[in-house]
Amino acid sequence: MPHIIVEYTETLTVNIPALVFELHEDLAEKDTIDIRAIKTRAIPVKYTVVGHGEEPDKFIHITLKLLPGRDDDLKKVMAQGLHDTARKHCVRDKSISLSVEVAELHAESYTKSNHIKD
């Protein structure tokens, strides 16, 4: 845990595997984060509408899911780091709408298992 989820317009020319790796690494450098616990993934979105729906309708939205307990300043540092990292990947295409949000998981209902074995 934490989870980084990157939703992006499927037709982007951004190198998504490199972006995902760098987001993972950026978060790992932040206080309270253990790289072994981060789960990062990217999900292409086939149909998107941004704003008035005029071309180009391209976006990257990054959601960082965390268990409760981190203060707002640290969450802001994490979000800004992810945003800055993603922005570097978008410099060739300035028409991409880029956003980042931090969402807290419900600690009482969040469950996980590591390395499931019989």
Biopython code that builds the backbone (N, CA, C, O; Angstrom):
import numpy as np
from Bio.PDB.StructureBuilder import StructureBuilder

atoms = [
    (1, "MET", "N", (0.887, -1.137, 0.000)),
    (1, "MET", "CA", (0.000, 0.000, 0.000)),
    (1, "MET", "C", (0.925, 1.185, 0.000)),
    (1, "MET", "O", (1.830, 0.996, 0.813)),
    (2, "PRO", "N", (1.010, 2.182, -0.535)),
    (2, "PRO", "CA", (0.032, 2.969, -1.286)),
    (2, "PRO", "C", (-0.154, 2.492, -2.730)),
    (2, "PRO", "O", (0.630, 1.701, -3.254)),
    (3, "HIS", "N", (-1.209, 2.999, -3.344)),
    (3, "HIS", "CA", (-1.505, 2.688, -4.731)),
    (3, "HIS", "C", (-1.392, 3.961, -5.562)),
    (3, "HIS", "O", (-1.904, 5.011, -5.173)),
    (4, "ILE", "N", (-0.725, 3.863, -6.699)),
    (4, "ILE", "CA", (-0.721, 4.942, -7.696)),
    (4, "ILE", "C", (-1.468, 4.395, -8.908)),
    (4, "ILE", "O", (-1.084, 3.378, -9.485)),
    (5, "ILE", "N", (-2.531, 5.082, -9.280)),
    (5, "ILE", "CA", (-3.341, 4.657, -10.425)),
    (5, "ILE", "C", (-3.306, 5.781, -11.455)),
    (5, "ILE", "O", (-3.715, 6.908, -11.177)),
    (6, "VAL", "N", (-2.815, 5.461, -12.637)),
    (6, "VAL", "CA", (-2.721, 6.432, -13.717)),
    (6, "VAL", "C", (-3.772, 6.081, -14.763)),
    (6, "VAL", "O", (-3.693, 5.038, -15.412)),
    (7, "GLU", "N", (-4.745, 6.951, -14.919)),
    (7, "GLU", "CA", (-5.718, 6.815, -15.998)),
    (7, "GLU", "C", (-5.282, 7.783, -17.089)),
    (7, "GLU", "O", (-4.926, 8.926, -16.801)),
    (8, "TYR", "N", (-5.310, 7.329, -18.344)),
    (8, "TYR", "CA", (-4.825, 8.202, -19.414)),
    (8, "TYR", "C", (-5.549, 7.908, -20.716)),
    (8, "TYR", "O", (-5.981, 6.782, -20.963)),
    (9, "THR", "N", (-5.674, 8.931, -21.540)),
    (9, "THR", "CA", (-6.253, 8.779, -22.864)),
    (9, "THR", "C", (-5.396, 7.810, -23.661)),
    (9, "THR", "O", (-4.186, 7.994, -23.794)),
    (10, "GLU", "N", (-6.025, 6.798, -24.177)),
    (10, "GLU", "CA", (-5.348, 5.697, -24.849)),
    (10, "GLU", "C", (-4.448, 6.137, -26.009)),
    (10, "GLU", "O", (-3.469, 5.458, -26.321)),
    (11, "THR", "N", (-4.765, 7.246, -26.638)),
    (11, "THR", "CA", (-4.019, 7.669, -27.829)),
    (11, "THR", "C", (-2.829, 8.583, -27.533)),
    (11, "THR", "O", (-2.239, 9.129, -28.466)),
    (12, "LEU", "N", (-2.469, 8.761, -26.290)),
    (12, "LEU", "CA", (-1.338, 9.625, -25.954)),
    (12, "LEU", "C", (-0.039, 9.083, -26.550)),
    (12, "LEU", "O", (0.121, 7.875, -26.727)),
    (13, "THR", "N", (0.873, 9.985, -26.850)),
    (13, "THR", "CA", (2.191, 9.585, -27.328)),
    (13, "THR", "C", (3.197, 9.516, -26.180)),
    (13, "THR", "O", (4.384, 9.284, -26.409)),
    (14, "VAL", "N", (2.732, 9.713, -24.961)),
    (14, "VAL", "CA", (3.579, 9.656, -23.767)),
    (14, "VAL", "C", (4.060, 8.223, -23.554)),
    (14, "VAL", "O", (3.307, 7.273, -23.766)),
    (15, "ASN", "N", (5.309, 8.073, -23.138)),
    (15, "ASN", "CA", (5.871, 6.755, -22.821)),
    (15, "ASN", "C", (5.327, 6.331, -21.452)),
    (15, "ASN", "O", (5.915, 6.646, -20.417)),
    (16, "ILE", "N", (4.218, 5.623, -21.460)),
    (16, "ILE", "CA", (3.527, 5.263, -20.217)),
    (16, "ILE", "C", (4.360, 4.342, -19.326)),
    (16, "ILE", "O", (4.392, 4.568, -18.116)),
    (17, "PRO", "N", (5.039, 3.312, -19.853)),
    (17, "PRO", "CA", (5.864, 2.490, -18.953)),
    (17, "PRO", "C", (6.933, 3.302, -18.219)),
    (17, "PRO", "O", (7.182, 3.074, -17.036)),
    (18, "ALA", "N", (7.555, 4.234, -18.907)),
    (18, "ALA", "CA", (8.566, 5.083, -18.251)),
    (18, "ALA", "C", (7.910, 5.998, -17.223)),
    (18, "ALA", "O", (8.450, 6.202, -16.136)),
    (19, "LEU", "N", (6.752, 6.547, -17.565)),
    (19, "LEU", "CA", (6.025, 7.408, -16.627)),
    (19, "LEU", "C", (5.679, 6.651, -15.357)),
    (19, "LEU", "O", (5.911, 7.149, -14.255)),
    (20, "VAL", "N", (5.129, 5.457, -15.497)),
    (20, "VAL", "CA", (4.732, 4.656, -14.334)),
    (20, "VAL", "C", (5.937, 4.368, -13.443)),
    (20, "VAL", "O", (5.853, 4.491, -12.221)),
    (21, "PHE", "N", (7.046, 3.988, -14.046)),
    (21, "PHE", "CA", (8.254, 3.695, -13.281)),
    (21, "PHE", "C", (8.730, 4.932, -12.520)),
    (21, "PHE", "O", (9.073, 4.835, -11.341)),
    (22, "GLU", "N", (8.754, 6.089, -13.177)),
    (22, "GLU", "CA", (9.237, 7.304, -12.515)),
    (22, "GLU", "C", (8.287, 7.790, -11.425)),
    (22, "GLU", "O", (8.740, 8.316, -10.409)),
    (23, "LEU", "N", (6.989, 7.626, -11.614)),
    (23, "LEU", "CA", (6.035, 7.965, -10.548)),
    (23, "LEU", "C", (6.287, 7.091, -9.324)),
    (23, "LEU", "O", (6.296, 7.577, -8.193)),
    (24, "HIS", "N", (6.492, 5.806, -9.563)),
    (24, "HIS", "CA", (6.777, 4.846, -8.495)),
    (24, "HIS", "C", (8.029, 5.277, -7.722)),
    (24, "HIS", "O", (8.034, 5.306, -6.492)),
    (25, "GLU", "N", (9.073, 5.604, -8.454)),
    (25, "GLU", "CA", (10.338, 6.024, -7.839)),
    (25, "GLU", "C", (10.193, 7.337, -7.088)),
    (25, "GLU", "O", (10.750, 7.497, -6.002)),
    (26, "ASP", "N", (9.444, 8.282, -7.660)),
    (26, "ASP", "CA", (9.252, 9.576, -6.998)),
    (26, "ASP", "C", (8.562, 9.402, -5.651)),
    (26, "ASP", "O", (8.999, 9.964, -4.647)),
    (27, "LEU", "N", (7.492, 8.629, -5.630)),
    (27, "LEU", "CA", (6.779, 8.429, -4.369)),
    (27, "LEU", "C", (7.654, 7.719, -3.346)),
    (27, "LEU", "O", (7.578, 8.011, -2.152)),
    (28, "ALA", "N", (8.477, 6.797, -3.802)),
    (28, "ALA", "CA", (9.342, 6.032, -2.894)),
    (28, "ALA", "C", (10.308, 6.927, -2.128)),
    (28, "ALA", "O", (10.778, 6.553, -1.054)),
    (29, "GLU", "N", (10.607, 8.099, -2.666)),
    (29, "GLU", "CA", (11.539, 9.024, -2.014)),
    (29, "GLU", "C", (10.893, 9.839, -0.902)),
    (29, "GLU", "O", (11.587, 10.532, -0.158)),
    (30, "LYS", "N", (9.577, 9.763, -0.783)),
    (30, "LYS", "CA", (8.857, 10.600, 0.183)),
    (30, "LYS", "C", (8.858, 9.969, 1.576)),
    (30, "LYS", "O", (8.952, 8.752, 1.737)),
    (31, "ASP", "N", (8.752, 10.844, 2.570)),
    (31, "ASP", "CA", (8.711, 10.427, 3.972)),
    (31, "ASP", "C", (7.536, 9.476, 4.197)),
    (31, "ASP", "O", (6.464, 9.675, 3.625)),
    (32, "THR", "N", (7.720, 8.475, 5.001)),
    (32, "THR", "CA", (6.749, 7.449, 5.430)),
    (32, "THR", "C", (6.470, 6.391, 4.372)),
    (32, "THR", "O", (5.620, 5.528, 4.592)),
    (33, "ILE", "N", (7.159, 6.427, 3.226)),
    (33, "ILE", "CA", (6.861, 5.487, 2.141)),
    (33, "ILE", "C", (7.953, 4.430, 2.044)),
    (33, "ILE", "O", (9.145, 4.740, 2.040)),
    (34, "ASP", "N", (7.521, 3.177, 1.967)),
    (34, "ASP", "CA", (8.415, 2.040, 1.743)),
    (34, "ASP", "C", (8.162, 1.546, 0.325)),
    (34, "ASP", "O", (7.054, 1.110, 0.009)),
    (35, "ILE", "N", (9.173, 1.609, -0.529)),
    (35, "ILE", "CA", (9.001, 1.241, -1.937)),
    (35, "ILE", "C", (8.424, -0.155, -2.109)),
    (35, "ILE", "O", (7.716, -0.415, -3.083)),
    (36, "ARG", "N", (8.713, -1.049, -1.185)),
    (36, "ARG", "CA", (8.211, -2.422, -1.298)),
    (36, "ARG", "C", (6.695, -2.504, -1.173)),
    (36, "ARG", "O", (6.096, -3.515, -1.539)),
    (37, "ALA", "N", (6.076, -1.455, -0.662)),
    (37, "ALA", "CA", (4.628, -1.467, -0.463)),
    (37, "ALA", "C", (3.859, -0.761, -1.582)),
    (37, "ALA", "O", (2.636, -0.885, -1.654)),
    (38, "ILE", "N", (4.542, -0.031, -2.444)),
    (38, "ILE", "CA", (3.860, 0.739, -3.493)),
    (38, "ILE", "C", (3.388, -0.188, -4.605)),
    (38, "ILE", "O", (4.110, -1.088, -5.035)),
    (39, "LYS", "N", (2.182, 0.047, -5.055)),
    (39, "LYS", "CA", (1.614, -0.663, -6.200)),
    (39, "LYS", "C", (1.216, 0.397, -7.224)),
    (39, "LYS", "O", (0.344, 1.224, -6.961)),
    (40, "THR", "N", (1.854, 0.368, -8.384)),
    (40, "THR", "CA", (1.622, 1.386, -9.409)),
    (40, "THR", "C", (1.114, 0.727, -10.679)),
    (40, "THR", "O", (1.635, -0.301, -11.112)),
    (41, "ARG", "N", (0.092, 1.330, -11.272)),
    (41, "ARG", "CA", (-0.469, 0.771, -12.495)),
    (41, "ARG", "C", (-1.039, 1.892, -13.363)),
    (41, "ARG", "O", (-1.339, 2.987, -12.889)),
    (42, "ALA", "N", (-1.175, 1.576, -14.646)),
    (42, "ALA", "CA", (-1.739, 2.524, -15.602)),
    (42, "ALA", "C", (-2.903, 1.868, -16.337)),
    (42, "ALA", "O", (-2.844, 0.695, -16.705)),
    (43, "ILE", "N", (-3.949, 2.639, -16.542)),
    (43, "ILE", "CA", (-5.161, 2.141, -17.175)),
    (43, "ILE", "C", (-5.499, 3.053, -18.354)),
    (43, "ILE", "O", (-5.843, 4.218, -18.153)),
    (44, "PRO", "N", (-5.405, 2.533, -19.587)),
    (44, "PRO", "CA", (-5.780, 3.359, -20.734)),
    (44, "PRO", "C", (-7.299, 3.525, -20.806)),
    (44, "PRO", "O", (-8.058, 2.598, -20.523)),
    (45, "VAL", "N", (-7.715, 4.720, -21.190)),
    (45, "VAL", "CA", (-9.129, 5.019, -21.335)),
    (45, "VAL", "C", (-9.393, 5.265, -22.818)),
    (45, "VAL", "O", (-8.792, 6.152, -23.425)),
    (46, "LYS", "N", (-10.286, 4.483, -23.389)),
    (46, "LYS", "CA", (-10.527, 4.534, -24.830)),
    (46, "LYS", "C", (-11.299, 5.781, -25.254)),
    (46, "LYS", "O", (-10.922, 6.438, -26.224)),
    (47, "TYR", "N", (-12.358, 6.110, -24.550)),
    (47, "TYR", "CA", (-13.201, 7.245, -24.925)),
    (47, "TYR", "C", (-13.122, 8.312, -23.845)),
    (47, "TYR", "O", (-13.423, 8.047, -22.681)),
    (48, "THR", "N", (-12.723, 9.502, -24.222)),
    (48, "THR", "CA", (-12.590, 10.589, -23.253)),
    (48, "THR", "C", (-13.192, 11.876, -23.808)),
    (48, "THR", "O", (-13.182, 12.117, -25.015)),
    (49, "VAL", "N", (-13.705, 12.682, -22.914)),
    (49, "VAL", "CA", (-14.157, 14.027, -23.239)),
    (49, "VAL", "C", (-13.549, 14.947, -22.189)),
    (49, "VAL", "O", (-13.679, 14.702, -20.989)),
    (50, "VAL", "N", (-12.895, 15.991, -22.639)),
    (50, "VAL", "CA", (-12.301, 16.977, -21.743)),
    (50, "VAL", "C", (-12.912, 18.331, -22.080)),
    (50, "VAL", "O", (-12.951, 18.723, -23.246)),
    (51, "GLY", "N", (-13.382, 19.037, -21.078)),
    (51, "GLY", "CA", (-13.957, 20.364, -21.309)),
    (51, "GLY", "C", (-15.162, 20.315, -22.216)),
    (51, "GLY", "O", (-16.120, 19.587, -21.955)),
    (52, "HIS", "N", (-15.113, 21.094, -23.290)),
    (52, "HIS", "CA", (-16.225, 21.175, -24.235)),
    (52, "HIS", "C", (-16.241, 20.027, -25.234)),
    (52, "HIS", "O", (-17.108, 19.982, -26.106)),
    (53, "GLY", "N", (-15.308, 19.112, -25.120)),
    (53, "GLY", "CA", (-15.281, 17.971, -26.021)),
    (53, "GLY", "C", (-14.660, 18.280, -27.363)),
    (53, "GLY", "O", (-14.849, 17.537, -28.326)),
    (54, "GLU", "N", (-13.922, 19.371, -27.434)),
    (54, "GLU", "CA", (-13.237, 19.726, -28.674)),
    (54, "GLU", "C", (-11.900, 19.007, -28.720)),
    (54, "GLU", "O", (-11.308, 18.716, -27.681)),
    (55, "GLU", "N", (-11.431, 18.723, -29.915)),
    (55, "GLU", "CA", (-10.128, 18.064, -30.065)),
    (55, "GLU", "C", (-9.037, 18.982, -29.548)),
    (55, "GLU", "O", (-9.178, 20.195, -29.705)),
    (56, "PRO", "N", (-7.985, 18.510, -28.955)),
    (56, "PRO", "CA", (-7.816, 17.110, -28.570)),
    (56, "PRO", "C", (-8.332, 16.873, -27.153)),
    (56, "PRO", "O", (-8.104, 17.687, -26.258)),
    (57, "ASP", "N", (-9.009, 15.787, -26.961)),
    (57, "ASP", "CA", (-9.536, 15.402, -25.650)),
    (57, "ASP", "C", (-8.559, 14.424, -25.002)),
    (57, "ASP", "O", (-8.804, 13.218, -24.981)),
    (58, "LYS", "N", (-7.460, 14.941, -24.478)),
    (58, "LYS", "CA", (-6.425, 14.077, -23.906)),
    (58, "LYS", "C", (-6.204, 14.428, -22.438)),
    (58, "LYS", "O", (-6.212, 15.598, -22.058)),
    (59, "PHE", "N", (-6.010, 13.402, -21.628)),
    (59, "PHE", "CA", (-5.746, 13.663, -20.220)),
    (59, "PHE", "C", (-4.904, 12.562, -19.600)),
    (59, "PHE", "O", (-4.817, 11.442, -20.103)),
    (60, "ILE", "N", (-4.286, 12.933, -18.482)),
    (60, "ILE", "CA", (-3.679, 11.983, -17.556)),
    (60, "ILE", "C", (-4.202, 12.376, -16.181)),
    (60, "ILE", "O", (-4.071, 13.527, -15.763)),
    (61, "HIS", "N", (-4.790, 11.419, -15.486)),
    (61, "HIS", "CA", (-5.232, 11.666, -14.114)),
    (61, "HIS", "C", (-4.564, 10.624, -13.218)),
    (61, "HIS", "O", (-4.658, 9.421, -13.462)),
    (62, "ILE", "N", (-3.899, 11.104, -12.192)),
    (62, "ILE", "CA", (-3.179, 10.232, -11.264)),
    (62, "ILE", "C", (-3.888, 10.272, -9.921)),
    (62, "ILE", "O", (-4.105, 11.341, -9.349)),
    (63, "THR", "N", (-4.243, 9.098, -9.429)),
    (63, "THR", "CA", (-4.828, 8.986, -8.093)),
    (63, "THR", "C", (-3.821, 8.277, -7.198)),
    (63, "THR", "O", (-3.326, 7.201, -7.533)),
    (64, "LEU", "N", (-3.527, 8.885, -6.069)),
    (64, "LEU", "CA", (-2.679, 8.276, -5.051)),
    (64, "LEU", "C", (-3.582, 7.886, -3.897)),
    (64, "LEU", "O", (-4.196, 8.745, -3.264)),
    (65, "LYS", "N", (-3.666, 6.597, -3.622)),
    (65, "LYS", "CA", (-4.498, 6.108, -2.522)),
    (65, "LYS", "C", (-3.593, 5.743, -1.357)),
    (65, "LYS", "O", (-2.628, 4.993, -1.504)),
    (66, "LEU", "N", (-3.931, 6.292, -0.197)),
    (66, "LEU", "CA", (-3.145, 6.094, 1.022)),
    (66, "LEU", "C", (-4.057, 5.709, 2.178)),
    (66, "LEU", "O", (-5.234, 6.069, 2.211)),
    (67, "LEU", "N", (-3.489, 4.971, 3.121)),
    (67, "LEU", "CA", (-4.202, 4.775, 4.382)),
    (67, "LEU", "C", (-4.148, 6.082, 5.166)),
    (67, "LEU", "O", (-3.207, 6.856, 4.986)),
    (68, "PRO", "N", (-5.116, 6.351, 6.022)),
    (68, "PRO", "CA", (-5.149, 7.588, 6.795)),
    (68, "PRO", "C", (-3.933, 7.728, 7.716)),
    (68, "PRO", "O", (-3.283, 6.742, 8.064)),
    (69, "GLY", "N", (-3.648, 8.951, 8.093)),
    (69, "GLY", "CA", (-2.607, 9.190, 9.086)),
    (69, "GLY", "C", (-1.546, 10.189, 8.660)),
    (69, "GLY", "O", (-0.818, 10.708, 9.506)),
    (70, "ARG", "N", (-1.441, 10.469, 7.372)),
    (70, "ARG", "CA", (-0.438, 11.435, 6.917)),
    (70, "ARG", "C", (-1.060, 12.826, 6.925)),
    (70, "ARG", "O", (-2.232, 12.995, 6.588)),
    (71, "ASP", "N", (-0.262, 13.820, 7.313)),
    (71, "ASP", "CA", (-0.810, 15.169, 7.368)),
    (71, "ASP", "C", (-0.943, 15.764, 5.961)),
    (71, "ASP", "O", (-0.360, 15.269, 4.996)),
    (72, "ASP", "N", (-1.726, 16.834, 5.883)),
    (72, "ASP", "CA", (-2.024, 17.448, 4.590)),
    (72, "ASP", "C", (-0.779, 17.970, 3.888)),
    (72, "ASP", "O", (-0.692, 17.913, 2.661)),
    (73, "ASP", "N", (0.181, 18.473, 4.645)),
    (73, "ASP", "CA", (1.412, 18.977, 4.026)),
    (73, "ASP", "C", (2.175, 17.865, 3.314)),
    (73, "ASP", "O", (2.671, 18.065, 2.205)),
    (74, "LEU", "N", (2.272, 16.701, 3.942)),
    (74, "LEU", "CA", (2.969, 15.577, 3.317)),
    (74, "LEU", "C", (2.202, 15.093, 2.089)),
    (74, "LEU", "O", (2.809, 14.779, 1.065)),
    (75, "LYS", "N", (0.865, 15.029, 2.183)),
    (75, "LYS", "CA", (0.072, 14.613, 1.028)),
    (75, "LYS", "C", (0.250, 15.592, -0.130)),
    (75, "LYS", "O", (0.289, 15.182, -1.289)),
    (76, "LYS", "N", (0.357, 16.877, 0.178)),
    (76, "LYS", "CA", (0.582, 17.894, -0.858)),
    (76, "LYS", "C", (1.950, 17.691, -1.511)),
    (76, "LYS", "O", (2.074, 17.795, -2.732)),
    (77, "VAL", "N", (2.970, 17.405, -0.713)),
    (77, "VAL", "CA", (4.307, 17.137, -1.258)),
    (77, "VAL", "C", (4.272, 15.916, -2.180)),
    (77, "VAL", "O", (4.872, 15.926, -3.255)),
    (78, "MET", "N", (3.577, 14.883, -1.759)),
    (78, "MET", "CA", (3.451, 13.674, -2.581)),
    (78, "MET", "C", (2.743, 13.982, -3.899)),
    (78, "MET", "O", (3.217, 13.593, -4.966)),
    (79, "ALA", "N", (1.616, 14.674, -3.826)),
    (79, "ALA", "CA", (0.851, 15.008, -5.025)),
    (79, "ALA", "C", (1.667, 15.886, -5.970)),
    (79, "ALA", "O", (1.670, 15.663, -7.181)),
    (80, "GLN", "N", (2.353, 16.877, -5.422)),
    (80, "GLN", "CA", (3.149, 17.777, -6.262)),
    (80, "GLN", "C", (4.296, 17.031, -6.934)),
    (80, "GLN", "O", (4.615, 17.296, -8.093)),
    (81, "GLY", "N", (4.915, 16.102, -6.215)),
    (81, "GLY", "CA", (5.986, 15.305, -6.798)),
    (81, "GLY", "C", (5.491, 14.457, -7.963)),
    (81, "GLY", "O", (6.156, 14.366, -8.995)),
    (82, "LEU", "N", (4.327, 13.837, -7.800)),
    (82, "LEU", "CA", (3.747, 13.040, -8.879)),
    (82, "LEU", "C", (3.386, 13.931, -10.067)),
    (82, "LEU", "O", (3.610, 13.562, -11.220)),
    (83, "HIS", "N", (2.828, 15.101, -9.778)),
    (83, "HIS", "CA", (2.466, 16.038, -10.843)),
    (83, "HIS", "C", (3.703, 16.489, -11.615)),
    (83, "HIS", "O", (3.711, 16.475, -12.845)),
    (84, "ASP", "N", (4.739, 16.887, -10.896)),
    (84, "ASP", "CA", (5.962, 17.355, -11.550)),
    (84, "ASP", "C", (6.603, 16.259, -12.393)),
    (84, "ASP", "O", (7.100, 16.521, -13.489)),
    (85, "THR", "N", (6.592, 15.047, -11.888)),
    (85, "THR", "CA", (7.148, 13.914, -12.626)),
    (85, "THR", "C", (6.358, 13.677, -13.907)),
    (85, "THR", "O", (6.949, 13.508, -14.974)),
    (86, "ALA", "N", (5.044, 13.662, -13.818)),
    (86, "ALA", "CA", (4.206, 13.439, -14.993)),
    (86, "ALA", "C", (4.342, 14.579, -15.992)),
    (86, "ALA", "O", (4.362, 14.360, -17.203)),
    (87, "ARG", "N", (4.433, 15.777, -15.481)),
    (87, "ARG", "CA", (4.538, 16.944, -16.375)),
    (87, "ARG", "C", (5.762, 16.852, -17.274)),
    (87, "ARG", "O", (5.708, 17.258, -18.435)),
    (88, "LYS", "N", (6.865, 16.324, -16.753)),
    (88, "LYS", "CA", (8.071, 16.160, -17.568)),
    (88, "LYS", "C", (7.813, 15.248, -18.768)),
    (88, "LYS", "O", (8.447, 15.397, -19.812)),
    (89, "HIS", "N", (6.892, 14.316, -18.618)),
    (89, "HIS", "CA", (6.577, 13.390, -19.706)),
    (89, "HIS", "C", (5.623, 13.996, -20.730)),
    (89, "HIS", "O", (5.423, 13.430, -21.805)),
    (90, "CYS", "N", (5.037, 15.136, -20.404)),
    (90, "CYS", "CA", (4.033, 15.757, -21.276)),
    (90, "CYS", "C", (4.561, 16.973, -22.028)),
    (90, "CYS", "O", (3.785, 17.649, -22.704)),
    (91, "VAL", "N", (5.831, 17.267, -21.933)),
    (91, "VAL", "CA", (6.348, 18.523, -22.510)),
    (91, "VAL", "C", (6.167, 18.606, -24.020)),
    (91, "VAL", "O", (6.023, 19.706, -24.555)),
    (92, "ARG", "N", (6.169, 17.487, -24.716)),
    (92, "ARG", "CA", (6.006, 17.522, -26.175)),
    (92, "ARG", "C", (4.556, 17.706, -26.591)),
    (92, "ARG", "O", (4.292, 18.054, -27.741)),
    (93, "ASP", "N", (3.613, 17.483, -25.691)),
    (93, "ASP", "CA", (2.194, 17.607, -26.013)),
    (93, "ASP", "C", (1.513, 18.445, -24.940)),
    (93, "ASP", "O", (1.041, 17.924, -23.929)),
    (94, "LYS", "N", (1.473, 19.739, -25.174)),
    (94, "LYS", "CA", (0.938, 20.659, -24.173)),
    (94, "LYS", "C", (-0.592, 20.650, -24.111)),
    (94, "LYS", "O", (-1.173, 21.376, -23.304)),
    (95, "SER", "N", (-1.254, 19.842, -24.947)),
    (95, "SER", "CA", (-2.713, 19.792, -24.951)),
    (95, "SER", "C", (-3.264, 18.756, -23.971)),
    (95, "SER", "O", (-4.475, 18.539, -23.924)),
    (96, "ILE", "N", (-2.403, 18.122, -23.198)),
    (96, "ILE", "CA", (-2.840, 17.114, -22.228)),
    (96, "ILE", "C", (-3.288, 17.801, -20.943)),
    (96, "ILE", "O", (-2.569, 18.633, -20.390)),
    (97, "SER", "N", (-4.471, 17.449, -20.477)),
    (97, "SER", "CA", (-4.939, 17.908, -19.173)),
    (97, "SER", "C", (-4.369, 16.950, -18.126)),
    (97, "SER", "O", (-4.623, 15.746, -18.176)),
    (98, "LEU", "N", (-3.606, 17.484, -17.185)),
    (98, "LEU", "CA", (-2.921, 16.674, -16.180)),
    (98, "LEU", "C", (-3.449, 17.008, -14.792)),
    (98, "LEU", "O", (-3.495, 18.176, -14.407)),
    (99, "SER", "N", (-3.850, 15.981, -14.038)),
    (99, "SER", "CA", (-4.334, 16.210, -12.681)),
    (99, "SER", "C", (-3.882, 15.086, -11.757)),
    (99, "SER", "O", (-3.623, 13.961, -12.187)),
    (100, "VAL", "N", (-3.794, 15.433, -10.460)),
    (100, "VAL", "CA", (-3.393, 14.476, -9.423)),
    (100, "VAL", "C", (-4.317, 14.678, -8.220)),
    (100, "VAL", "O", (-4.628, 15.809, -7.847)),
    (101, "GLU", "N", (-4.744, 13.583, -7.629)),
    (101, "GLU", "CA", (-5.515, 13.667, -6.386)),
    (101, "GLU", "C", (-4.983, 12.644, -5.393)),
    (101, "GLU", "O", (-4.464, 11.596, -5.775)),
    (102, "VAL", "N", (-5.121, 12.968, -4.118)),
    (102, "VAL", "CA", (-4.785, 12.024, -3.059)),
    (102, "VAL", "C", (-6.095, 11.620, -2.394)),
    (102, "VAL", "O", (-6.878, 12.470, -1.970)),
    (103, "ALA", "N", (-6.321, 10.320, -2.308)),
    (103, "ALA", "CA", (-7.542, 9.799, -1.701)),
    (103, "ALA", "C", (-7.159, 8.878, -0.550)),
    (103, "ALA", "O", (-6.244, 8.063, -0.668)),
    (104, "GLU", "N", (-7.865, 9.016, 0.556)),
    (104, "GLU", "CA", (-7.610, 8.140, 1.696)),
    (104, "GLU", "C", (-8.503, 6.911, 1.619)),
    (104, "GLU", "O", (-9.704, 7.008, 1.369)),
    (105, "LEU", "N", (-7.894, 5.762, 1.837)),
    (105, "LEU", "CA", (-8.632, 4.513, 1.911)),
    (105, "LEU", "C", (-9.314, 4.406, 3.274)),
    (105, "LEU", "O", (-8.904, 5.053, 4.238)),
    (106, "HIS", "N", (-10.322, 3.611, 3.339)),
    (106, "HIS", "CA", (-11.015, 3.359, 4.599)),
    (106, "HIS", "C", (-10.231, 2.279, 5.350)),
    (106, "HIS", "O", (-10.302, 1.100, 5.003)),
    (107, "ALA", "N", (-9.499, 2.682, 6.362)),
    (107, "ALA", "CA", (-8.573, 1.781, 7.059)),
    (107, "ALA", "C", (-9.269, 0.551, 7.646)),
    (107, "ALA", "O", (-8.714, -0.547, 7.639)),
    (108, "GLU", "N", (-10.480, 0.744, 8.148)),
    (108, "GLU", "CA", (-11.183, -0.356, 8.803)),
    (108, "GLU", "C", (-11.611, -1.449, 7.831)),
    (108, "GLU", "O", (-11.815, -2.591, 8.243)),
    (109, "SER", "N", (-11.750, -1.119, 6.549)),
    (109, "SER", "CA", (-12.200, -2.135, 5.595)),
    (109, "SER", "C", (-11.119, -2.548, 4.598)),
    (109, "SER", "O", (-11.329, -3.473, 3.814)),
    (110, "TYR", "N", (-9.980, -1.886, 4.615)),
    (110, "TYR", "CA", (-8.911, -2.230, 3.682)),
    (110, "TYR", "C", (-8.216, -3.501, 4.166)),
    (110, "TYR", "O", (-7.744, -3.572, 5.301)),
    (111, "THR", "N", (-8.162, -4.503, 3.287)),
    (111, "THR", "CA", (-7.483, -5.742, 3.626)),
    (111, "THR", "C", (-6.526, -6.105, 2.493)),
    (111, "THR", "O", (-6.744, -5.734, 1.340)),
    (112, "LYS", "N", (-5.465, -6.831, 2.834)),
    (112, "LYS", "CA", (-4.527, -7.272, 1.801)),
    (112, "LYS", "C", (-3.802, -8.512, 2.281)),
    (112, "LYS", "O", (-3.761, -8.810, 3.474)),
    (113, "SER", "N", (-3.241, -9.216, 1.341)),
    (113, "SER", "CA", (-2.385, -10.373, 1.618)),
    (113, "SER", "C", (-1.139, -10.227, 0.770)),
    (113, "SER", "O", (-1.218, -9.832, -0.393)),
    (114, "ASN", "N", (-0.010, -10.538, 1.334)),
    (114, "ASN", "CA", (1.254, -10.495, 0.594)),
    (114, "ASN", "C", (1.678, -11.901, 0.207)),
    (114, "ASN", "O", (1.668, -12.814, 1.033)),
    (115, "HIS", "N", (2.046, -12.067, -1.046)),
    (115, "HIS", "CA", (2.617, -13.321, -1.527)),
    (115, "HIS", "C", (1.763, -14.522, -1.101)),
    (115, "HIS", "O", (2.186, -15.369, -0.315)),
    (116, "ILE", "N", (0.572, -14.559, -1.641)),
    (116, "ILE", "CA", (-0.392, -15.599, -1.288)),
    (116, "ILE", "C", (0.161, -16.982, -1.641)),
    (116, "ILE", "O", (0.632, -17.213, -2.755)),
    (117, "LYS", "N", (0.093, -17.885, -0.679)),
    (117, "LYS", "CA", (0.541, -19.263, -0.854)),
    (117, "LYS", "C", (-0.570, -20.196, -0.423)),
    (117, "LYS", "O", (-1.439, -19.811, 0.360)),
    (118, "ASP", "N", (-0.550, -21.416, -0.924)),
    (118, "ASP", "CA", (-1.565, -22.400, -0.530)),
    (118, "ASP", "C", (-1.472, -22.735, 0.945)),
    (118, "ASP", "O", (-2.251, -23.546, 1.444)),
]
sb = StructureBuilder()
sb.init_structure("model")
sb.init_model(0)
sb.init_chain("A")
sb.init_seg("    ")
for serial, (resi, resn, name, xyz) in enumerate(atoms, 1):
    if name == "N":
        sb.init_residue(resn, " ", resi, " ")
    sb.init_atom(name, np.array(xyz, "f"), 0.0, 1.0, " ", f" {name:<3s}", serial, name[0])
structure = sb.get_structure()
